[in-house]
């Protein structure tokens, strides 16, 4: 009787643990979806609208795909606003460029460094972690709640609780 209860509880806990682990898988996003990383027909609104519709999380991969003369440069917020391309944080010159969102630093900024693609034609995108993108391209600091690590802590806490429960349960029957 006790062994069948142990098996049932053990299986239930395993199902809960697997469900929790499945919830933290990374997603992959193609910037601009069908448009790709090309000159947007309506200016920067195309990319800001695309980013605003997504919820980027730690570990997600942002993929820039393009044809023709384009690049992707990660830049600071100030360089993003002014489309300054002389001091990029990182530069990617071959498509597809895959960028893993590996730190909780709020918003990351990307521009095309070719000619006037950013400054006149609007080929730039801001990726905001942990929430929706900012379609107005502003960074006023009031969005700390979008990218804080609370969701990671919640998962870690839940997983720790499940593992602790399993260990304590089995120690009681040894």
Residue pairs with C-beta under 8 A, 6 or more apart in sequence:
2 173
6 169
6 170
6 173
9 169
10 166
13 162
13 165
13 166
13 169
16 162
17 159
17 162
17 163
20 155
20 158
20 159
20 162
21 159
23 155
24 59
24 155
26 57
26 59
26 60
26 61
26 100
27 57
27 60
27 61
28 60
28 61
28 62
28 63
29 54
29 56
29 60
29 61
29 62
29 63
30 36
30 63
30 65
31 37
31 47
31 50
31 62
31 63
31 64
31 65
31 110
31 125
32 38
32 40
32 46
32 47
32 50
32 125
33 50
35 41
35 46
35 50
36 64
36 65
36 66
36 67
37 64
37 65
37 66
37 70
37 72
37 95
37 97
37 112
37 123
38 66
38 67
38 68
38 70
38 123
39 117
39 121
39 122
39 123
40 46
40 47
40 121
40 122
40 123
42 122
43 121
43 122
44 122
44 123
44 124
44 125
44 137
45 122
45 135
46 122
47 122
47 123
47 124
47 125
48 125
48 126
48 133
48 134
48 135
48 136
48 137
49 135
50 125
50 133
51 125
51 126
51 127
51 128
51 132
51 133
51 134
51 135
52 132
52 133
52 134
52 135
53 132
53 133
54 132
54 133
55 130
55 131
55 132
56 62
56 101
56 127
56 128
56 129
56 130
56 133
57 101
57 129
57 130
57 151
58 101
58 102
58 103
58 104
58 129
58 130
58 149
58 152
59 100
59 101
59 102
60 100
60 101
61 98
61 99
61 100
61 101
62 98
62 99
62 100
62 101
62 127
63 96
63 97
63 98
63 99
64 72
64 92
64 95
64 96
64 97
64 99
64 110
65 95
65 96
66 95
67 95
69 114
70 95
70 112
70 114
70 117
70 123
71 91
71 92
71 93
71 112
71 113
71 114
72 91
72 92
72 97
72 99
72 110
72 111
72 112
73 85
73 88
73 89
73 90
73 91
73 92
73 110
73 111
73 112
73 113
74 88
74 89
74 90
74 91
74 99
74 108
74 109
74 110
75 84
75 85
75 87
75 88
75 89
75 109
75 110
75 111
76 87
76 89
76 109
77 107
77 109
77 139
78 84
79 85
79 87
79 88
79 109
79 111
80 109
80 110
80 111
80 124
80 126
80 137
81 137
82 119
83 111
83 118
83 119
83 124
85 111
85 113
85 118
88 113
90 99
91 113
92 99
99 110
101 108
101 127
101 129
104 129
104 130
104 147
104 148
104 149
105 129
105 147
106 128
106 129
106 139
106 143
106 144
106 146
106 147
107 126
107 127
107 128
107 129
107 134
107 139
107 143
107 147
108 126
108 127
108 129
109 124
109 125
109 126
109 127
110 124
110 125
110 126
110 127
111 117
111 118
111 123
111 124
112 118
112 123
112 124
117 123
118 124
125 133
126 133
126 134
126 137
126 139
127 133
128 134
128 143
128 146
128 147
129 146
129 147
130 146
130 147
130 148
130 151
131 143
131 145
131 146
131 147
132 146
134 143
